[in-house]
Amino acid sequence: MPQPRRRLAADEDRSTFQDCSLSSTNQDPPDWADLDDLSGGTTSSQFSGGDVLSSYLLSSTGQAPAWAHTPELPASRTSSLSGNGGAMEYIVTHLSPGSLPLVDHIGLSQTEILGHDSLTLGHEEHEALGHYQNGFCLVHTSKAAAWSFPVLLLQKVSYSAIAMRYAVAVALQDLDARRHTEGLALSGRESAVAFSHFTRASSAFREAMRQSAKPIDHVETLATFYFHYVYLTHQRAVNKEELHKLSQAVVRYLQRSSIGDVLTRSATESVTVMTPSMRSFLCRLLLWVYREDVYAMGYRCAGEVARYMSDLPKLLRRLCVVSRPVLQLNWGTLYPTEQRLDDVFSAQHLDMLVRMIQLQFQITEFGWSTMGSAMSDESPGAQRPEVRNAQIEEKLNLIETDFSATFQMITMPDDNHPSSACDLVESAAVFVTIYYAWKMIYYRCAGMPEDIIQDVLAMLMQAARHTIRKVHLKDLRRALLAAVIETKNPIHKDWIISKLGPRWRVVLEHTLDKASGLGQHISIWTLYELASDTSGIW
């Protein structure tokens, strides 16, 4: 007997309920040119749809829930929803993260979210959202999954069928990649369900952008950009042209909406009504979009957002500062004390990461500009001339100076670590490993002497031994990728390869042995070039 479908009511102040009969076979990319219609006057935008249920629950239960007293809820938002729709939205948006996965608590086999596009959550979608919260998010953050930013993002966009469809797509894509390496998926095929959700979300977002009379929904827009980057960069054949168009579109959005300036103004200067929690959330989300743009540059595409941010260093620093308390402000009284303390100790690491992303942008540009020399470096016995970049070297030195305490944590003897400090050392080691990886990549691109490169590799491996529990992190895996092509230690090489994601394992299996037999050195850029299309070897 068919199971009934329950609709999750989107915030009626935000969305017009309409039937969007979009074909799941529509493969047209979003028309990013629609963002040209944005004007500076649209910054009175709409924000989170999850802030509207306090009065509803107060009237229906007699008491307000704990989250109703957090800073996230402005007193002016007193809209109430009637019937089960409001209760269902509360279930999806505000359940304690300690009871993940959220979707399991709906108790129905099918759930429909309404908005610009309609989304039915069947078995595969429920499984995908569960994986998003317990598996996918751990690739992107070192925080405990239940309290991580990706889970917060999922709750924030639960009102949006477009953003939820994107979230389902990236989670299904990640599940497909993991199953494929375990022999559970058909060889050489992308997940059809993931692709269907991705194309439908893209079409719906394009349609929403055409409705230029509506205020910009910055939560939905930035989430769409973020998920779009993640999906495109994890396809077996990376669509470089589409990634570059996406990068250009994000810059147009930043310029025409002035969202960066709006988010980083002081409270006294701002004319836009926005809670501190929402301001901090959007700053962090914008930083994540920026980070994905820099990652995409590895495939020799995108980078427009990175260039835009590099021209506005004060904006980037301000985004970093405002985003620091994002989890404390948004989880409110639910946020555990140990997580608050972790945020305090990790604040310096966030600053260091943003600095390293800026540096990664410059090194990637520098690396691709020396690609011709890198190709000659792969020839046996080739000696490359030094081509150094003073600005990059200055920034490398400044990071070591400004974050010296973080580097010193890695060099302390293990017996000096009380058990309570182990997590701090582990967290510091992740960022130190990433730093040395990019320093080593730069040295190789610059043609530095081999003994100097091996010295940096030794420091990288010293830090990496503290990161065993964190090797699932995307940033760390890419750092280890740089190490595996430099190390001459077979034990280190085998350990690193076993920890890398499926895309990189496949690429390395097809290149390292062959290059070693020919006495060649493989550059990081050659690996990225091969990894941009693995459809022929999976």
CORKAWO-V903163 format. One record per helix or strand of 3 or more residues. SS is the DSSP state (H for helix, E for strand). FROM is the first residue (numbers start at 1). TO is the last residue. If there is no record, write none. Layout:
SS;FROM;TO  SS;FROM;TO
This chain:
E;5;8  H;32;37  H;40;42  H;54;61  H;66;69  H;83;94  H;97;99  H;102;105  E;110;113  E;119;121  H;123;140  H;145;147  H;149;156  H;161;181  H;192;210  H;218;233  H;240;257  H;259;264  H;276;299  H;304;310  H;313;323  H;326;334  H;337;369  H;371;377  H;390;402  H;404;411  H;414;416  H;419;446  H;450;464  H;468;470  H;474;484  H;490;499  H;502;517  H;524;531
